[in-house]
Amino acid sequence: MAELFVRIVGDDLPGRECGEYRDVHVAVQRGRDPEGAVPGDAPEAVWEFTVRPSTPRTAPAPWTSADRTSRVGAGHGSST
C-alpha cells in the first residue's frame, strides 16, 4: 500500500491575540478535534504525519493518517 509522508511547517503565526480572539493556538484537524495545538506566538509550528489511501466504502476521505507528531520551534522557518 502506498504511503505519503506529509510535513507542514507554519511560520508567521497569528500571535496569542488575533482580532477579538485571545489565547490563540494553531493545529491540524483530523475528524472533529484539532491535534498538535501550538501557541499562536510560537516562532513556528511543525506537524509531520503519514497518510495512506483508504477504502472509499469504509472511510470518509481518500486518505487517512496514522502517525502524527507536532513540534514547536523545529525546522528552519520556512513554509513547505
C-alpha positions as CSV (number, residue, x, y, z in Angstrom):
1,M,0.0,0.0,0.0
2,A,1.3,3.4,-0.9
3,E,2.1,5.9,1.8
4,L,2.7,9.7,1.7
5,F,4.8,11.5,4.3
6,V,3.5,15.0,4.9
7,R,5.4,17.7,6.7
8,I,3.6,21.0,7.4
9,V,5.7,24.0,8.6
10,G,3.9,27.1,9.7
11,D,5.7,30.3,10.4
12,D,4.4,33.9,10.7
13,L,1.8,32.6,13.1
14,P,-1.1,34.9,14.1
15,G,0.1,35.6,17.7
16,R,-1.7,34.8,21.0
17,E,-4.3,37.5,20.2
18,C,-5.9,37.8,16.8
19,G,-8.7,40.3,16.4
20,E,-11.3,39.5,19.0
21,Y,-9.8,36.1,19.9
22,R,-7.5,35.5,22.9
23,D,-5.2,32.6,23.7
24,V,-5.0,31.6,20.1
25,H,-3.4,28.3,19.1
26,V,-2.9,26.7,15.7
27,A,-3.3,23.0,15.0
28,V,-4.1,20.4,12.3
29,Q,-7.5,18.8,12.4
30,R,-8.5,15.2,11.9
31,G,-12.1,14.4,12.2
32,R,-13.8,16.6,14.8
33,D,-10.9,17.5,17.0
34,P,-7.7,19.6,16.4
35,E,-4.4,17.8,17.1
36,G,-1.0,19.1,17.9
37,A,-2.0,22.6,19.1
38,V,0.8,25.1,19.2
39,P,0.6,28.6,20.8
40,G,-0.1,31.3,18.2
41,D,3.0,33.2,19.3
42,A,5.5,30.3,18.8
43,P,8.3,31.0,16.3
44,E,6.9,28.2,14.1
45,A,4.8,25.0,14.2
46,V,5.7,21.7,12.6
47,W,3.4,18.8,12.0
48,E,4.6,15.5,10.5
49,F,2.4,12.5,9.6
50,T,2.0,9.7,7.1
51,V,-1.2,9.3,5.1
52,R,-2.3,6.1,3.4
53,P,-5.1,5.6,0.8
54,S,-8.3,4.4,2.4
55,T,-11.1,2.3,1.1
56,P,-13.8,4.6,-0.2
57,R,-16.6,2.4,1.2
58,T,-15.1,2.4,4.7
59,A,-13.6,5.8,5.1
60,P,-14.9,9.3,4.6
61,A,-11.8,10.6,2.8
62,P,-9.5,9.2,0.2
63,W,-6.5,9.4,2.6
64,T,-6.2,8.6,6.2
65,S,-3.4,9.5,8.6
66,A,-1.6,7.3,11.1
67,D,1.5,8.6,12.9
68,R,1.5,12.3,13.6
69,T,3.7,14.5,15.7
70,S,4.0,18.2,16.3
71,R,6.9,20.2,17.5
72,V,7.3,23.9,18.4
73,G,10.4,25.7,17.0
74,A,11.6,22.8,14.8
75,G,12.7,23.3,11.2
76,H,14.2,26.3,9.5
77,G,11.5,28.9,9.5
78,S,10.1,28.4,6.0
79,S,6.8,27.0,4.8
80,T,7.0,24.0,2.6
